[in-house]
Structures are given as structure tokens and as C-alpha cells.
Amino acid sequence: MDLQKHEAQLQRWLDAGYHGEMDWMARHGMMRARPAELLPNTVRVVSVRMNYLPPEAGFAQTLKQPLKAYISRYSLGRDYHKLIRNRLKQLGQRIEKEVGQFGYRPFVDSAPILERPLAEKAGLGWTGKHSLILNSDSGSWFFLGELLIDLPLPVDTPQENQCGKCVACITSCPTGAIIEEGVVDARRCISYLTIEFDGVIPEELREKMGNRIYGCDDCQLVCPFSRNGEITQETDYHCRDNLYQQDLTTLFLWDEATFLKNTEGSAIRRIGHIQWLRNIAIAMGNAPYNEDILEALNSRLALNEILDIHIQWAIKKQHNKYAKNAIDVLPSNTKRLVRIVEKGLPRDA
């Protein structure tokens, strides 16, 4: 449970501002590395994992269709927080039946705790270069949870890091968010931008987001170990039909009531309707020219100032693609003339 060696690394990451606007990452100081401060008398942490990879995940199939919405596979089913927390609570109750009353508390992304170093110490895997926990049998397609206890249980043996010289996750990140081995600058990470960040997404990152409207799995998809990912046995994590491989326009035209209804029990719901529309607007701007997309974008103007910025950008992108398509079908001599005019006529013309 000793995480002291991770404190300096955590502080460097925070000092560099890599946590972006996730103020809660810095709010509790080094408590993240000190579970006993989180729950007094804690002497051990039981770290658990639960596979979430759904059958027929359709990763590449969706990414190759720019008119479809790509949603990170962990969020296409039920929100994992309550499910795993309830299982951990049940585990604590079962232990209590065996040993008598003891102190315990379950956590699933609900407290300031360094869950990945704890999982590594518990032997669940090693920290990959994308900063996620990797397991040779399951890749990184699993959730983590912790049960803090006051029982001095035996400790496990960590696994050896097996990444070797592979840097596939680093070189494949669409926005270059993995700035060095094991270090992610959240401010460039698509998962952060689409989920944790509710402001104006920098223009230079928008095109790189493609059709990803909630999260990003790219660094996991290219990992050799992820190819061995075990399909989850939890049907709650299977893809919901109303979210899986849906057209961008279909999702963009949901009003707030429909959004709340269709994301009930989902992790997606917490970003809210406006941020949902913002993310989709960027994907629509990145899509090929489409009249339905342009009509849908115009129909959502004037709802919200930040949303308008992204919609106007997407409309401009769509208009530019329409103009390019129009030029591309012109005869070659006319096309050449148009391009000369676009660049500017010579002074003696």
C-alpha cells in the first residue's frame, strides 16, 4: 500500500498543468498516494478489475465511417461506477462473515486515490506507456476498483513490465497526448476534451478528433496485448442499440429530454446535453459534405455561446468541402483558373 515513490511523479504532473481543468486532481494534495488518510486505519487495499470489452465492439468499423459517431467502448453500456462499487461492498460483507466486524470502504473513481499504482502493486498488470494498466491476458479492457480495509492481508507480487520497445500507443495517439512513456497531457487527450472539458476545444485539435464524440480508444486499439482482450461476461456492459454506430445527425437532433432518456444509467449522461452537442458538432465538421449535416447544424444555432463557436466552425468546414467538391467536378482548364483566382491574380493580369 506504500505509494510514497509515486508522490514526486504526481506532483510533477500537476505542476506541469497536465491535468488541465480537472481541479479535483490537485485539490486533495498527496492524499491520493496515502490511502490511510482517506480512510483512517487502512493497512491494505484490495484492488480488483472487471472486464468491459463488449462483443461485436466494431472499433475500426465505426472509425472508418465518418458519418457515424464513435463512442468509447467502456461507455456504451451501463455506468460501471455503481455496479463495481456494489460488488466491492458485497465482497466486504462476505469477508466480514468470515472474520467478524472490520473496517472497509469501497471506491470506484469516487475518491482521490492512485488506483493504477495500487493495481500494479496488487499484480493486476503493469503500467503501459499509455499510462493504463496492461495485462498480458486482457490488454487494458477493464475497469478498476478498490476496497480499503484495516486487515493486514498478505501482499501480492507485481507483474513484470512487458511493453519492451513498443511505442505503438505513443505514435498512434491522434493528438499527440502521450508526451513521454507513461505521461499523458490531458489537455490534448480526446477523452479529456470530450468528457472532462466543457469549454472551447482548440481548433488545432478538432480535426484530429475525427468522429470521436465521447472518449477515445486508439491507444488501446493499437496495443498488441489488447488483441487478446477477453469479452466481458457482464451483459450490462454490452453496447446499447441507441448509442452504437448511430449517425451523427441522429444523435445531434436529440433534444435534451431524449438525451437524458437515452443515456439513463450511462456514464455519458454526466457531460450534459450541450457538451454532447458540442462534441458531435466537431465530428460533423470533420465529416464529408452532407446536406443533412449542414441543415442539422444550422438548426442548433443560438442555443449556447460555446456550442455556437463549434457549430459555426463545423458549418464553415462543411461549406469549404462543398466548394472543393464543386471545383473538383469542373473541367481541368476551368479548375486551374479557379485555383489561380483563389491564390490571387498576378499584378499584371
N, C-alpha and C positions, 0 to 999 in steps of 0.2 A: 504493500500500500504506500510505501515511501516514494513520493514523486518529486522530491527536492531537486533532482537533477534537471527536471523539466521547467523549473521556475524561471531560470535565466532566459531560456529559449522563448517561453511565453511572454516575458517582459519585452524582449527584443521585438517580437512580432507586434505587440501592442504599440510600442514606441514608434515603430515604422508606419503605423497607421493602416496596417494590412487588414484590420478588422472593419474598415470602412465606417459606416454609421451604426454598427452593432455595438452601441454603448454598453449593453449589458455584459459584453465580453470583458470590459475593463472595470466595470462597476464594483466587483467584489474582490479586486486585488488578487492576491495569491491564494485566496480560499479555494480556487479551482484545483490547486495542487495539494490541498490539505483537507481531505475528507473528514477528519476528526473535528475540524472547525465547523463543518457543515452539519454534522450530527455528532454531538459530544459522546465520548466513549467508544467511537468507532475504532475497531482494530483490524478489520478486514473488509474487503469489498468483493462481493461475488459478481463477476462480470459475465453477462450472457449475450448470446447472439440469436437472432431469428431470421431465417432466410425469407426474402421477399420477392425473388425473381418469379414473375408470373409466366404461365405457359403462353406460347404464341405472343411473345413480347413485341415482335415486329419493329425492332430498333431501326435497322437500315431501311426497311421498307417505308417507314414514316419519314425519315430524314431525307429520302430521295424524292419525296413528293412535296414540293414547296407550297402547295395549296392546302396541305394537311397540317394540323397542329401537332407538334411534338411535345409531349408531357413526360417528364422524368418517370421512369417505371416504378419508383418507390411510392409515387403519389397517385397512381391510377386506381388504387383500391381504397380500403378503409384507412383512416388515420391510425398510424401504428402506436402513437403515444399511450392511449388508453388501453389498448389490447395488451401490450407488453407490460405496462405497469400493473395491470390486473393479474397477469401470470406471475410476476415477481412477488406480488402480495400473497398469492396462493402458495408460492414457494416458501415465503417466510412463515406462513401459517403451518405448513407441513413440517418445517424444521422445529417449530415451537411444539408441535405434538410429540416430537421425538425427544427434545432436550429440555422442555419446560420453557417458561417465560424468558424471553431475551429481547434485547433492543435491536430493532431493524427498521429500515425505511427504503422503499423502492424509488428509483429515479429513472426517468426516460426523457432526456433533454429538458428536464424540468428544474435543474439546479446547476449552479456553477461548479462543474466537475470535469476533470480531464479524462473523458471516457475512453479515448483511444489509447493513451499510455496505460490505463488500467487494463484494457482488453489485451494489450500486448503482454503485460506482466502476468496476466491470467492464462497465457498460452493460446489465446483465440486466433492469433495470427501475428503478423509483423506490420509495421508502418511502411506502406508503399511510397514511392516517390510522388504520388499524387496526394499524399498525406492521409489516405484512408487505410483502414486495417485490411490486410490481404490474408487470405487463407488458401493454401495450395489446393484444397478440395472445392472451395466455393467462390474463389475470387473475392470480390468485395460486395456481393449482392446480399447484404444482411444488415439488419438494424442491431444496435447495441443497447443494453440496459444494465443498470447496476442495482444491487441490493447491499446497502451499507449495514453492517452487523457488528455486534460487540463480542463475537465469539472468536477466539484465537485459532481459526482453522489452519490446516497446513497450506502452504503456498504452492502454486504451480510453477512449471518451468517454461519460460518464454521460448517461442519458436525462433529459429534462425532466419534472418532476412534472406530471401531468395530472389530478389529483384535483379541482382547481378548488374550487368552493364546496360540493361534495357532502359530506354528513355522514351518509350512509345507514348506514355501518358503526357510527358512534358512537351514533346514535339507535336502532338495531335490536339492540344488544347486550342480551341478556336480563337480565343482572345489572348493567349499567352499568359494566363493567370498563374501558372506554376512557374514561379520565377527562379527557383532552385529546388534541389531534391528535398521533398517533404515540406516545402514552404509555398503556400498559396496566398496571393494578394487578392483578397476577397473583392476588392474594388473593380477587378477585371473579370471575376468569375461569373459566368452566366447564371449559375444557381443563386448566387448572392443578388445579382442585378434583378432577376425576375421574381425573387421570393422575399428577400430581406430588405431590399432598397425600394423606396416608394417615390423617389424623386425623378429628375430628368436624367435619363441614361445618355452618356456621352455619344455624340454622333459617330465617332470613330469606332465604337463598339457595336453599333446597331446592325450594320450589315453582317458582321461576324456572328451574330446571334441566329441568323437563318430563320428557320421556322420553329425554334425552341421557345415556347411560351411559358413554361414552368419547369425550371431546373434544367440540368444538362447531364448526360451520362457518358460523354465522349471519352473521358479519361479512364472510365471503367470498361467501355466497349473495346478499346484497343489493347487492354491488358491481357497478356497470354493466359493468366490464371483465371480470368473472368470467363473464358470459353468453357470452363468446367463447372460453371455455376449450377448449383442444384436448384431445381424448380421447387418453389415453396409448397408446402402441404396445407398452408392456411388459405382457404378459399376467400377470406376477407381481403387478401392482397391481390386477387385476380382483377384484371382490367375491367372497369365499368364501361359498358357499351356507349354511354352518353359522353364519354371523355376520350375513348380510344379511337385514334385515327379519324377524328372528326375534321370536316372542312373548317378552315379559318373563319369563313363568313358565318357559318352556323353558330360557332361559339361567340363570335363578335356581336351577333344580333340578340344574344340572350339579354333580357332586361335583368335588373338586379334581383327581382323575385325568382326568376328562372335560374339565375346563377346560384343563389342561395339554396334553392331546392335541389339542383343537380349536383351540388358539391357538399350536401349534408353528410356529415360523418367523414369527410375527406380533409386531408391536410391543406388542400388548395383553398379552402374556404377562408382561411385566415388572412389571405392577402387582400380580400375585398374586391368588389366589382370594378372599381376604377382602375386599380393596378392590373387586374385581369385584362381589361380592355387595352390598357397601355401596352402590355406585352404582346397582345395579338395584333395591335396596330403596327408594331415594328415588324412582325412576321409578314403582315400583309404588304408592307412597303418593300420587303425583300422578295416577295412572290413575283412571278411573271405578270405582265399586264393582264388585267382581268376586269371587265366592266362591272361585274357583281361586287368585286372588292372595292372598286372606286365608289360605287353607289353606297355601299355599307359604310365606308369611311366617312363620307360626307354626312351620312345620317346621324353620326355620333358627335359631330362638332358642337361646341358650346356647352358641353356637359361639365367640363372641369379644365382649369387652366393648364395643368401639367399634361393631362390627356391630350388637349388640343395641340400642344407642341409636337407630340409624337404622331398624331393623326395628320397634321399639316406636312410633316416630314414624309410620311408614308404616301400622301396624295401627290406630293412633288415627285417622289420616286416613281409612282405609277405613271404620271404624265410623261416623265422622261423616257420611260420604257415604251410608252405608246408612240412617242415621237421617233425613237430609234427604230421601232418596228416599221413605222411608216417610211422612213428613209431606206431601210433595208430592202423594201419591195420595189423601189424605184429603179429605172434603167441605170446602168453603170455610169453613163456620162452625166445624167442628172444628179445621181448620188454624189459624184465627185464635185459638182458645182455647189451642192448644198453644204458639203463639208468645208469647202473653201470659204463660203459665206460665214459658216459657223466660226471659223478661225479668225475671220476678219479679212476684208478685201485689201489688196496692196494699195499703196498711196497713189500710184499712177493708173489705177483701174478706171 
